[in-house]
Amino acid sequence: MNKTVYCLFFVLLCTTPVFSQVQILNDAKTKQTFIKVEPLKPEVKEYDAFVWESETPEGCPFAQSKDYSRIKFLGLKSGFHFADTWYPTWGDDDILYSPYTDGSCWRLDGSYDHAWSMGVAANTGQGIMYGDDPTKLVVYSLGLDVALPEPYQGRYPCGSLMYNGVWYYGTYCLGPSGGARYGDTIYNWPWLGPFVGFRVSTDKGLNWQGCPHTPEKPIFGENGLNGYPVKIGSPHFVDFGKNMQHSPDGKAYMVAHGADINDPKPRFYNASWITGDQIYLLRVTPSPENINDASKWEFYAGKDNQGNPLWTNDFKQIRPLLEWNNNMGCVTVTYNPVLNRYLMCVTDGGMTCAKMNTYLLESESLTGEWRMISYMKHFGEQAYFVNIPSKFISADGKTMWLLYSGNFATDWNGEHIKSNPEGSHYGFVMQKIQLLK
């Protein structure tokens, strides 16, 4: 066991009460008494492997990849019936650190933390994913942090980065409610609010310096009240591997989904927690001094006449990295160093609480041409927050794990949601996949 984890484990055992998963053991030889906690084990499920047939809709702006065109599910699922919103970042100590919310997460003393990101007592959790094998992970909570949403109604985790022992944890806002009625239909958080900024921990999540920005005055000055579209609403850091080792320039990059006010086909839920029209890209040299200073951030501003990417410190000059009107949503990117490819996961959340579609794109560069690998219609059937943890990419680069949450609204508006692939459920789900030619 890693020494750091062992020490934390010992402190928790010595300072917390005995719970149902804690055993009091007596050593017959030494006559000493000690406490033992059995880690909560993941739920592992095996099923017949299959290839998910791509169903790319007409009008898709992305050409088909010539290298990878199908995704094979290898028939192995691992996970926990925990909270959702898991976006791991790989620290230099070989441990994965992740936010979580809207549910429970096990603690090392056998108790549970309960996170809930809406209302006046909104909070977000921080968790650990310990281990090298997704079927044997130890996943546990380090605690909760209050993050008030006013003047919005929800405040949720997003961009999370562990770099050189410092954890940067971002949050964003949502409205008007988790069950908003419009006409005869109920929607889930149909209005995407702004990205607020970061809280920072220099001791790997045990203590935090609060975010200096507020939902009313967020870092990039956007306003998402009453459904006004934002561009940087729910950003996520590009996964460059362990301690950001594969960053091309030492900078941390984030991708975010959003929308623009000049929309030819707007919807009530046009820019929501899971729907949007565009993907945006931004970057910073990560440090506690820089991370909450808007002037230190650069924004992708399109390309010049020679096709070279343009970067600007002026947020007003930001331009979409990708566009597909009414077909985009929550986005994550992972660099695969073996294939020398960036892999992008995009979820189009339909009408926010129905069947959802997830597609994977690939590119040799973050700003280069992005090509379609596979469009997985009704993946989950309601999978969201899809990402590829770089720690679990195979030696040949073609086998990896999808991490996602699923099926939170299984009977809303009269639509029944099933689990597809097998093992899809609310909480923490990992599916082993392989990229095929």
GUKOL-595633 format. One record per atom (N, C-alpha, C): x, y, z. Coordinates in steps of 0.001 Angstrom, whole numbers, plus 500000, padded with zeros to 6 digits. Each point is the difference from the previous one (the first is absolute). Layout:
<sites>
XYZ
...
</sites>
This chain:
<sites>
500841498797500000
499159501203500000
500877501253500000
499593500974499214
500719501275499956
500089500618501395
501165500502500363
500205500503501355
499059501145500340
499772500906499033
499124501134500264
498595499527500325
499493499065499197
498656499480500226
499938499273501333
501044499243500340
500012499248501248
499916500931501204
500733501108499950
499987500934501131
498618500626500168
499359500390498892
498663500581500073
499032498971500561
500135498773499555
499161498897500442
500112499831501510
501211500056500520
500241499807501426
499380501119500817
500173501247499527
499449501137500730
498484499901500086
499354499619498882
498560499898500000
499513498930500972
500722498887500035
499596498921500891
500112500403501459
500992500804500308
500241500364501396
499080501110500492
499377500729499086
499264501188500421
498511499933499719
499496498896499440
498590499926499663
499338498840500709
498680500053500168
499315498922500685
499942498731499165
499592498911500616
499941498711499326
498685499887499239
500080499657498710
498817499839499164
499862498531499597
498971499699499216
499675498609499707
501089499289499214
500765500736499186
501030499352499203
501356499969500711
500046500430501241
501234500002500768
499997498795500936
501082499247500002
500117498839500869
500970500290501144
499616499618501218
500905500069501142
500610498610500175
501316499913499828
500696498716500010
500942499907501194
500089498820500570
500897499735501122
501081499009499573
501242500410500126
501120499124499667
500241499022501158
499847498699499731
500100498989501053
501402499925500600
501012500317499200
501377499880500482
500417501203500822
499742501211499478
500449501217500682
498962500539500979
498766499498499888
498889500455500840
499604501450499726
500453500519498830
499674501379499646
498729500042499157
499289501097500107
498786500213499228
500251501066498936
499520499729498775
500143501008498953
498755499976499125
499862501042499192
498804500176499170
500365499781498535
499150499290499281
500231499719498591
498770500378499189
500209500716498907
498921500348499081
500217499273498689
499010499285499564
500074499322498710
499547500972498914
500871500325499019
499603500961498958
498758499533499247
499160500950499664
498822499694499210
500434499574498601
499563498838499555
500443499449498716
499074500444498874
500559500210498800
499153500384498871
499099498848499556
498888500356499405
499113499019499385
500548499679498612
500392498753499785
500569499566498721
498992499106499290
499781500281498730
499018499246499217
500624499616498662
499813498741499601
500468499521498701
498810499688499109
500161500281498712
498949499700499028
500656499732498652
499225499590499014
500552499682498681
500497501271499317
501223499948499510
500567501153499292
499204500284498723
499990501266499595
499289500359498766
500580501294499439
499758500247498733
500414501236499339
498794500931499911
500179501210500496
498919500989499925
499994500587498583
498917499796499286
499897500500498632
499744501501499998
500835500710499295
499888501452499929
498785500407499171
499258501005500484
498840500531499286
500123501516499904
500941500459499205
500248501436499872
498848500680499278
499395501035500589
498873500682499357
500431500768498750
499032500250499144
500256500843498831
500350501412500461
500854500647499254
500403501354500333
501165500083500954
500583498855500353
501148500004500910
501171500724499345
500621500958500691
501095500771499395
501358499299500047
500086498812500605
501274499329500184
500157498840499020
501121499988499297
500300498890499096
500261498738500815
499779498854499377
500256498738500675
501502499766500109
500443499552501175
501407499666500205
500401498846499088
501186500089499411
500508498927499154
500750498944500814
500322500327501246
500766499071500837
499127499193500949
498918500621500503
499139499330500971
498547500331499674
499194498979499856
498621500217499576
498972499260500838
500452499196500957
499056499242500823
500525499893501429
499084499788500912
500347499800501405
499452498648500440
500889499170500509
499598498690500506
499936500050501522
498860499610500542
499862499858501441
500421498584500368
501005499892500849
500658498722500255
499293499143501046
498834500435500442
499204499169500893
500457500018501439
500562501122500433
500462500103501380
499651501378500544
499202500010501056
499578501231500658
500430499976501450
500421501155500509
500318500158501415
499373501304500470
499677500084501285
499439501257500477
499436499931501392
499428501120500414
499414500151501321
498662500725499872
499064499667500854
498727500712500044
500167501194500951
500849500923499536
500358501186500764
499296501219499417
500550501159500334
499612501266499398
500467500029498538
499740501107499298
500471500121498614
501042501110499890
500321500402498760
500937501091499693
501441499629500348
500484498889499453
501370499540500229
500883500372498806
500970500864500250
500971500436498979
501407499883500589
500634498835499893
501288499802500678
501145500760499352
500925500449500832
501248500625499569
501141499242500664
501039499693499251
501049499064500411
501161500759500637
500176499839501304
501038500721500726
501367499380499866
501036500748500402
501371499504499904
500278498878500992
499069499754500936
500134498902500958
499321498726499504
499557499993498737
499356498868499337
498568499783500465
499407500954500714
498627499904500468
499102500879499131
498755499551499770
499021500796499281
499148500782500998
499820501290499717
499204500892500840
498798500461499180
498829500047500624
498802500328499229
498965500742500831
499248500887499361
498805500542500644
498887498962499967
498959500237500769
498757499240499900
498898500816500654
498737499649499693
498880500664500672
498709499227499775
498926500537500567
498634499462499888
499924498518500347
500438499684501193
499923498634500481
501038499738501069
500116498729500361
500879499606501088
501324499449499481
501013500082500837
501290499368499718
500589499469501300
500510498790499933
500563499301501147
501258500693500509
500199499964501326
501211500515500631
500829498844500545
501253500282500275
500901498946500476
499651499488501395
499141500718500718
499594499505501313
498721499179499932
499494499768498786
498791499218499837
498724500815499967
500083501293500251
498825500865499919
499856500533498571
499035500903499799
499764500579498676
499892501515500099
500518500690498977
499706501408499803
498849500108499006
499160501031500170
498835500179499142
500064501395499382
500277500060498710
500115501278499293
498695500335499288
499712501282499936
498791500480499329
500262501414499508
499925500212498681
500482501253499407
498910500979499611
498861499933500647
498956500971499698
499458500615501283
499495501229499860
499398500676501144
501002500804500809
499520500607501064
500815500923500788
501123499286500742
499897498686500176
501055499249500692
500802499141499016
500078500429498740
500685499219498966
501443499705500398
500432498768499756
501386499633500283
500514499050498938
501307499850499944
500649499100499049
501019499147500738
500188498771499535
500903499072500658
501305499826499258
501018499569500731
501285499653499399
500327498551500378
500438499235498995
500221498584500219
501312499505499431
500340498765500398
501229499329499591
499643498716499258
500746499708498931
499913498723499297
501384499361500083
500124498963500834
501308499412500289
500098498609499388
501048499778499176
500225498694499408
500311500087498523
500487498895499444
500392499924498592
499031499194499150
499062499306500639
499058499134499305
498582500492500297
499247500444498969
498646500509500256
499073499003500688
500271498706499897
499146499018500663
500354499822501469
501065500674500453
500431499865501388
500247501353500664
499428501048499451
500229501343500531
499459500150501416
500711500803500778
499475500478501277
499633501475499785
498713500294500096
499501501354499769
499395500515501302
500470501177500432
499509500515501278
500001501523500019
499216500531500913
499832501447500136
501010500587500966
500461501215499683
500841500777500909
499199501063500738
498740500183499616
499185501004500668
499189500840499029
499335501019500528
499100500861499244
500380501460500192
499611500815499033
500259501431500084
498748500758499577
499559500946500809
498812500789499681
500322500968498865
499114500069498996
500207500873498843
498660500618499624
499693501155500535
498686500611499835
499747500411498547
498778499798499480
499719500271498586
499385501361499694
499484500722500971
499250501227499745
500766500979499114
499348500611498998
498555500063499749
499445498837499161
500783498950499784
499525498808499310
499474499008501040
499562498856499537
499396499045500926
500845498739500200
501002499815499170
500878498848500143
501442500375499739
500942499326500698
501423500249499781
500725498663500043
500564499632498877
500500498642499783
501502499967499699
500639498832500203
501426499863499671
500222499949498496
501158500474499573
500399499855498590
501514499827499952
500726500930499360
501430499831499780
500789499710501264
500700498871500004
500781499575501163
501382499574499522
501041500534500646
501377499708499590
500890499850501224
500737498881500053
501061499815500991
501329500141499273
500791500995500397
501266500254499314
501044500442501021
501118499285500031
501085500281500948
499498500087501438
499073499104500336
499496499920501363
498952501017500371
499575500846499053
498969501004500258
498730499603499252
498879500013500702
498722499611499408
499182501254499721
499636500195498721
499153501102499567
498618499427499694
498979500509500670
498660499412499943
499010501087499584
499421499866498806
499098501011499472
498533499655500205
499163501034500009
498556499816500104
499286500927499019
498779499591499613
499186500815499103
498566500004500507
499165500860499431
498640500184500511
498943499523499009
498805499699500543
498873499547499201
498710500637500492
498988500032499121
498685500493500370
498965499478499019
498730500275500184
499416500579501211
499747498955501083
499947498679499623
499841498947501004
500315498651499367
500190498995500867
500269498659499510
498794499334499389
498831500589500175
498775499503499385
499153501168499548
500387500635498894
499343501216499521
498894499638499004
498790500448500259
498876499732499095
499859501134498984
499891499621498728
499764500958498919
498939499369499105
498826500587500014
498869499368499317
499621498729500736
499888498905499252
499646498708500598
501218499132500273
501201500562499879
501232499207500112
500836500459501187
500606499040500682
500936500308501082
501419499815499481
500865501011500254
501390499972499557
500926499977501218
501225499511499786
500982499950501070
501048501085499770
499992501014500863
500967501103499912
500166500492498551
498970500579499420
500066500390498585
500872501211499696
500427500763501043
500789501206499748
501394499856500596
500981500038499136
501402499904500398
500483501354500498
500479500028501228
500546501231500565
501489500110499739
500655501004500567
501420500242499724
500926499103500807
501218499853499506
501078499400500776
500449501034501029
500040499604501283
500281500970501071
501499500231500180
500772498925500147
501425500078500280
500405498778500803
501155500079500670
500580498827500654
500205500208501498
499754498934500758
500581499916501332
501281499191499872
500932500202500934
501353499449499843
500427499297501291
500608498834499837
500555499266501138
501472499699499732
500853500341500968
501431499703499880
500397498773500815
499016499330500630
500299498767500734
499132498838499495
499719500022498695
499335498892499305
498598499716500525
499269501077500244
498586499879500283
499592499954501445
500943500132500925
499644499988501419
499506501363500472
500596501069499479
499596501364500334
499918500818498722
499141501041500002
499750500759498780
500040501504500241
500531500693498999
499884501455499932
498797500299499118
499048500732500507
498756500239499277
500191500753498704
499042499844499094
500037500709498716
499792501497500223
500835500855499410
499841501446500193
498871500597499167
499437499214499084
498913500485499149
498662499478500508
498922500600499536
498656499612500408
499145499741498761
498877499294500135
499111499808498847
499524501323499397
499842501007500840
499564501311499497
501131500721499275
501257499731500415
501162500606499357
501024498898499688
499713499182498969
500878498876499664
501280500455499305
500946499104499902
501340500332499514
499992500621498607
499151499514499075
500020500512498630
498846500952499706
499238500368501043
498999501051499864
498738499625499251
499750498719499770
498797499617499262
498777500001500913
498831500152499366
498734500045500727
499038499024499343
499592498957500755
499087499007499452
498596500095500554
499654501126500628
498676500140500592
498909499978498935
498894499360500339
498824499926499131
500295499373498640
500964499100499989
500282499268498772
500901500705499008
500585501127500375
500919500680499098
501203499081499767
500407499784498746
501032498995499721
501394500410500464
500715499046500568
501398500186500366
500853499083499142
501286500315499914
500937499207499203
500853499091500877
500389500495501175
500832499197500911
499146499678501220
499080499053499819
499081499689501078
500439498830500854
500467498951499371
500363498774500718
501308499452499441
501113500708500218
501274499595499390
500640498809500703
500802499240499237
500756498874500559
501425500031499458
500945499698500871
501401500003499590
500292498833499054
500799500272498999
500505498936499131
500884499089500839
499778498696499896
500774499015500752
501289499707499233
501103500555500482
501313499820499371
500817498897500670
499370499154500797
500722498927500663
500493500405501372
500847499170500561
500500500175501355
500712501343500157
499511500802500944
500566501318500282
500157500841498737
499041499860499077
499953500800498773
501259499818499147
500578498785500022
501305499777499381
500006500159498481
498840499876499343
499972500077498546
499456501330499482
499923500999500865
499611501321499510
501015500464498963
499553500529498857
500946500386498945
500873501198500359
499599500792500996
500725501229500304
500021500328501497
499635499041500843
499968500249501431
498757500714500484
499110500326499079
498762500673500373
498896498983500266
499048500408500822
498785499221500215
498924500540499070
499325499089499300
498952500378499054
498646499540500532
498964500774499709
498640499586500330
499110500082498759
499060499069499913
498959500047498975
498667500230500702
499092500703499325
498707500320500597
498938500029498909
498772499617500359
498901500124499036
499176501237500347
499402500587498981
499207501191500210
499196500347498764
499557501239499921
499191500459498876
500196501500499819
499430500508498927
500125501420499660
498609500601499865
499895501289500257
498704500658499928
499442500000498581
500884499971498982
499561499999498602
499779498566499536
498902499396500419
499693498604499726
498778499922499096
500122499377498824
498853499933499083
498889499066500484
500333499049500883
498999499049500485
500116499832501515
499687501035500759
500134499902501459
498918499114500609
500325499433501170
499072499157500740
499903500511501437
498955499651500698
499864500368501410
501201499498500797
500519498840499653
501135499360500672
501247500042499115
500131501069499222
501037500039498960
501405499814500564
500325500733501060
501282499823500686
499676499571501419
500039498704500238
499701499439501310
501237499288500524
499858499304501106
501113499233500558
500489498919499043
499148499605499023
500341498871499150
499699500249498521
499579501224499634
499740500334498605
500669501315499632
500316500148498718
500624501219499515
500211499955498507
500641501056499479
500228500135498564
501472500006499627
500882500401500930
501413500165499679
500885499423501103
501263499784499619
501059499642500940
501039501110499963
500436500452501178
501004501053500110
501248499460500689
501131500668499766
501302499548500505
500720501171500654
500607499763501165
500766501037500696
501166499349500742
501000500827500382
501203499440500623
500627500992500966
500839499433500916
500688500804500997
501236499242500463
501015500726500446
501116499368500696
499569499815501442
499806498746500462
499360499796501306
500898500359501174
499474500802500895
500637500330501267
498922500602500888
500175499964501317
498996500622500873
499803501484499704
501041500669499500
499894501429499692
499248500240498695
500153499101499039
499419500209498677
498566499511499864
499652498941500716
498803499240499671
498710500807500104
499939500974500904
498791500813500156
500164501418499471
501058500230499229
500269501304499395
499618499943498528
498895500622499646
499492499926498623
501015500500498987
500863500941500387
500974500558499059
501083499001499621
500151498931500767
501016498986499712
499495498920499039
498705500016499726
499418498996499114
500047500468498542
500170499027499109
499937500256498563
498841499211499410
499361500581498984
498824499400499392
500248499734498519
499565498845499555
500121499668498579
499139500965499198
500605500606498974
499324501049499225
499965499688498519
499968498716499654
499960499618498593
501382499794499417
500105500072498662
501272499778499311
500280501110499011
501285500222499731
500383501020499017
499889499425498595
500412500761499012
499868499580498600
500860498786499661
501016499729500822
500855498830499778
499546498785500813
498902500165500720
499472498888500778
500617499851501375
500751501002500446
500608499943501324
499016500499501058
499954499354501156
499054500426501041
500354501368500560
498979500791500279
500158501314500604
499559499930501464
500750500694500873
499675500042501423
499928501447500452
499086500270500914
499802501375500461
499701500011501493
500359501100500658
499624500205501404
498664500728500132
499451500415498847
498742500735499975
498848499020499817
499201499802501060
498910499032499930
499017500321498874
499847501260499658
499064500387498948
500412499449498636
501271499611499865
500508499496498719
499946498472499909
499456499348501014
499939498538499994
499144499513498830
500395498875499406
499271499394498891
499818498516500280
498956499400499460
499799498567500244
501121499157499400
500393498981500728
500893499000499442
499229499099499045
498779499616500402
499126499149499201
498574500516500111
499197499743498943
498598500386500000
499152498907499363
498860499720500619
498982499120499426
498699500365500686
499246500879499388
498843500590500659
499013498938500480
499632500114501283
499033499104500652
500467498547500072
501303499760499881
500524498637500044
501241499870500877
500266501000500818
501166499920500868
499566500051501461
500974499868500905
499701499986501424
501273499751500781
499858499422501170
501139499785500895
501167499349499261
501214500540500211
501163499572499216
501206499758500898
500764498952499681
501280499715500650
500998499571498930
501292500192500278
501065499612499065
501117499312500767
500510498903499445
501133499269500563
501045499789498921
501261500243500348
501078499728499046
500455498558500158
500064499298498849
500468498621499962
501417500013499416
501041499889500852
501375500161499507
500465498864499094
499432498823500151
500406498865499156
499517500202498567
498765500429499850
499435500248498664
500321501391499484
500549500854500870
500245501402499661
498711500646499501
498937499790500771
498687500527499661
499340500624501229
499263501070499758
499087500525500994
498644499339499763
499387499518501064
498690499363499930
498989500886500722
498978500406499292
498970500892500550
498694499234500169
499409500097501193
498687499426500271
498989501133500107
498958499951499183
498945501022500017
498669499313500240
499214500534500914
498661499481500247
498964501046499629
499136499651499053
498827500802499682
498867499464500848
499567500774500984
499047499524500992
498552500072499606
499693500064498695
498606500020499577
499262501188500577
498949499734500773
499261501103500623
500288500053501507
501177499559500404
500617500105501338
499704498837500938
498955499219499749
499695498907500928
499367498806499291
500271499856498699
499483498877499220
501177499130499552
499848499288498908
501104499209499463
501069500949499459
501267499638500214
501108500874499644
500934499325498994
500712500809499244
500922499496498976
501419500436500330
500942499073499882
501408500312500250
500812499630498770
500884500898499593
500879499669498876
501440500317500350
500909499240499378
501439500151500213
500639500523498728
500833501029500177
500763500593498902
501479499798500262
500805500081498935
501455499895500164
500691501048499161
501201500421500471
500790500991499279
501456499898500431
500917500370499092
501417500022500356
500367501202500856
499143501017499995
500284501185500807
498698500548500561
500110500779501072
498807500556500610
499250500936499062
500733500722499165
499373500975499108
499916499504498564
500410498761499780
500019499474498641
498653499479499552
499965499278498925
498755499424499497
499537498876500930
498757500087500434
499405498958500828
499132499102499131
500172498684500160
499305499020499168
499175499041500858
498904499525499438
499091499118500712
500562498580500090
500042499460501225
500291498576500189
498697499223499985
499090500345500909
498722499296500068
498959500878500682
498786499958499449
498864500704500590
499110498949500645
499943500016501337
499262498979500739
498631500554500415
499021499736499165
498649500477500260
499426499316501239
499462500799500887
499355499524501234
500956499167500849
501229500440500074
500980499311500841
499597500150501456
499867498905500676
499748500025501438
498723499363500526
498795500217499583
499568500856498895
500071501488500347
500401500278501225
500030501382500470
501333500268500688
501108499746499263
501347500215500548
500396501460499858
500711500513501006
500441501383499976
501310500127500779
500667501140499858
501304500250500617
501013498930499568
500020499684498720
500845498931499459
501439500495499857
500958499217500489
501415500352499843
500841498735499963
501249500159499565
500946498884499876
501185500285500920
500078499380501164
501148500233500890
501292499476499363
500986500872499856
501236499621499304
500756498894500718
499806499864501303
500733498988500756
499674498588499542
498823499819499400
499555498654499663
500017499734498500
500869500695499270
500220499716498581
501052498907499890
499755499013499147
500883498834499884
501320500341499324
500936499040500041
501339500207499435
499952500214498495
499009499414499303
499907500207498554
499124501197499650
499418500647501008
499226501212499793
498584499790499513
499616498779499651
498700499758499374
498920499570500999
500418499540501176
499044499574501009
500013501006501147
498831500344500495
499866501033501036
498667499815500720
499713500869500942
498749499933500748
499235501308499859
498691499883499727
499113501153500064
499474500126501424
500099501181500561
499432500293501316
498829500943499799
498855499658500587
498827500847499842
499001499732501119
498974500827500045
498836499769500852
498809499776499080
498927499415500554
498899499705499097
498656499880500680
498960500174499152
498634499617500342
499517500603501315
500145501325500101
499532500701501200
498506500281499925
499451500092498778
498584500314499805
499394498900499143
499618498913500639
499609498797499247
498555499993499537
499161500886500530
498582500001499614
499429501409499885
500835500978499706
499509501362499893
499186500160498721
498946500789500077
499176500327498837
499483498757499281
499844498907500751
499434498782499432
500943499167499160
501309500348499968
500954499228499188
500824499083500902
499921498693499740
500718499020500809
501419499827499475
500982500113500882
501409499881499641
500526498638500460
500668499289499084
500599498703500304
501516500135500103
500653498961500515
501461499973500090
500585499392498730
500786500783499272
500639499522498775
501261500816499737
501198499384500183
500276498584500229
499660499555501419
500073498684500212
499706499453501310
500895500645501060
499425500175501179
500771500590501093
499940501502500052
499283500654499077
499842501454500053
499014500353501102
500375500900500877
499146500388501109
500440501348500536
499200500557500879
500371501253500636
501244499780500863
500878500985500018
501169499931500872
501303499988499244
500749498935500174
501387499883499523
500076498728499160
500099500143498676
500005498856499083
501240500043499122
500679498864499880
501137499883499083
499756498817499064
500186500210498704
499843498957498994
501304499886499207
500460498758499845
501236499759499250
499673499948498509
500727500801499209
499733500083498559
501296499849499207
499838499803498705
501138499898499091
499671500748498716
500947500784499499
499812500699498718
500348499046498871
499110499925498994
500205499121498856
500133500820498729
500694499438499043
500127500654498684
498653500098499315
</sites>
